[in-house]
Amino acid sequence: MRHCLLLLLLLLPWAAQAQTIYKSTDADGNVVYTDRPPANGATGEEIKLKRLNTSPAPAARSAPPPEAAPEVPAQRTVSIVAPADQTVIPMGGGDFDVRASVTPPLGSGEQLQLRIDGEASGEPQAGTSWSLRNVLRGGHNLSVERLDAEGEVIARSEPVHVQVMRPFNIQNRN
């Protein structure tokens, strides 16, 4: 069975090239080309085809790999957006909110640390806002540090100065 299939496959191209084409004219005067001799004894011209000119397909070209742009690490920044520099916190309990902006957004393990007068205020956090309560009166410098997963400072905001106004009781002064 295999031998028959192999023989058939080998003879198939030869049989395809050995075909004869016939040219004839029908009753309406139309020229007809066919692979069968004309019917009803009509005269037809046998056309011998020349050997087909074939060539193998060109090898497929692969697209050149795109040149990878050198990966530039994004500059990590942090800034305080509220309160503005030189803000006066009016009379009250010394309560106010601090909001920061980070670019790009915090990555895996990164956190922010608020500092008041250089001292850490609370624990590092992934959030960008802090609610401060009972801040002592007077001037304070606020800054926010961006920490990597190991707790190392990778960016620091410009300091923002706030002045907290608080009432104090002068009646009890002796």
N, C-alpha and C positions, 0 to 999 in steps of 0.2 A: 504494500500500500504506500509506504514511504517513497519507494522508487518511482511509482506512478506519479505521485504528487510532484516529486523533484523533476521528473521528465516534463510534466505539464508546465511547470514554472519556467524551465529552461526554453521550451518551445514557444511560449506565449509571445515574447518580443519578436521572434522570427515570423510568427503567424501574423502579427499585427503589421509588420513591414511588407509582407507578401500580398496584401490586399490589392485588388484591382478596382479602379474607379471607371465607371462607364458614363459617357456623355451622349445624350440623345435629345431630340426635339419632339415635344408632344404635339397633339393634333391642333392645339391653339398657337403653335409656333414658339412656345416657351422652351428655353434650354433647361434640361433636367440633368443633374448629376446624381448618380446612385451607385451603390456597391453591388447591384444586381444587373444582369444583362437585360436589355430592353425586352418587354413582353410583346407577344403577338408578332414575332418576326420582324419588328421594326429594326431598322438599322441603327446601330450605335457605335460610337467610337470608343475603343478601349484606351484609357489613359494610364500610362505607367508613371507612378509617382517616383520622384527622385528620393534618394535616401534622406530622411529627416535630419536636419542639422540641429543637434542638441548639444548642450553643454551643461555641466553640473552647476547647480546654484552656488552663488558665492557664499563663502562661509559667513555666518552671522557675526556681526561685530558687536561686541559688548560695549555698552556705554562706559566711558571712562568714569571711574569713581569720582563723585563730587569732592572737591577739595574741602576738607574740613577746616572751618575757620578756627583759629586758636581760641580755646575757651578762656575768656577773660572773666575772672571771678567778679561778680557784681559787688560794687562797693556798698558796704553795709553802713547805713546811717540811722541816726535816731535824733529827734528834735522834740522839744517841748512846744506844743501848740496852745496850751492854756495852763496857767495864766500867762499873759504877755509879759515881757521884760519890763521892769519898773512898775508893776501893778501894785496898787495900794489896796489891801484887804480891809474893808471898812470895819468900824466898831462892831463887835459881836464876840462870839465865842472862839474866834480864831479858826473857823472852819472854812475850808475851800477845797476845790477839786483840781487835780493836775491831770492833764491829758498829753500823751506823747504820740508821735507819728514815727513809723519805722519803714525803711525802704531797703531792700525788698521785704516782704512780710517775714516774720520770724520763721526760721527753719526748725528742723527737728532738734529738740533739746535746747533751743535758744530761749532766753528769758530776759526780762528787764528788771533793773534795780533802781528805785528812786533813792536819791541822796539829798538830804537837807543839811546844808552847811558841811558837806563832806561826809556825813555819817549816814549809814544805810537806814532807810525807813521801811521797816517790815522785811519780809522775805522776798527774794526774787520771784517774779510772776510772769505768766505769758500774756496777761492783759496789758492794755495801754492806758489805763486810767487808775487813779488813786484818789480816795476821799480822805483828806487830812482833817483831823479833829483836834481841837484844843491846842493849836500851834501857839507857842509863846509870842508875846508882842515883840516887835522890833523887826529889823531887816534879816532876811534869810536868802541864801543862794540855793536854788534848786537845780539839780541835774539828773539825767537819766542815763544809765549805762546799759549797753547791750552786751549780754554775756553769752558765750558759746556753751556747748553741752558740758564742758569741764569747769565752767564758772569763770573763765578768763574773759576780761573786757576786750571786746572787738570793736566797739564804737562808743563814743560818749557825746552827749548833747552839749551845746553851748550852755553855760549857766544862765539861769533866769533869776533876776533879783525881785523879791516881793517884800513889801513892807506891811506887816500885820499891825493893825491898830486895835487895841483892847482897852476897855475901861479899867481903871484901877481906883481904889478907894483911898482918897487922900485924907479922909476924916480921921482915920485911926492912926495917923502918924503922930508920934509923940516926940 
